[in-house]
Amino acid sequence: MKKWKILARHRIAKDIVISESINLENEERRFVATICGWRNWKLWKGNPQEIEIEKIVDQAKAIKARILSGDQDIFFLQQGY
């Protein structure tokens, strides 16, 4: 049985799609993004009552801005929740 189920895909801006998933065992939520075609940017994971959507969206937009500016270091940063 799958542990995570996708609840929604949010298209928040051009070239940014955030996938919202739920852990079927403990109802934890996670948000990962596809930004400018680059997949699996880990944005947030935790208790659904602690979600701060604005921060998640701002984080995705900041990653997009760095990609578009040509900042190659963004691809080598430690990713995690």
MOKA-V186875 format. One record per pair of residues at least 12 apart in sequence whose C-alpha atoms are under 7 Angstrom apart, sorted by the first residue. I is the first residue (numbers start at 1). J is the second residue. D is the distance in whole Angstrom. If there is no record, write none. Layout:
i/j/d
I/J/D
I/J/D
//
This chain:
i/j/d
3/23/6
3/24/6
3/25/7
4/21/6
4/22/6
4/23/5
4/24/6
5/21/5
5/22/5
5/23/7
5/24/7
6/19/7
6/20/6
6/21/4
6/22/6
7/20/6
7/21/5
7/22/7
8/20/5
15/35/6
15/36/5
16/33/7
16/34/6
16/35/5
16/36/7
17/33/6
17/34/5
17/35/7
18/31/6
18/32/6
18/33/4
18/34/6
19/31/6
19/32/5
19/33/6
20/32/7
28/46/5
28/47/5
28/48/6
29/45/6
29/46/6
29/47/6
29/48/6
30/44/6
30/45/4
30/46/6
31/43/6
31/44/5
31/45/6
35/64/6
36/64/7
42/79/6
42/80/6
42/81/6
43/56/6
43/81/6
44/56/7
44/81/5
45/81/6
//
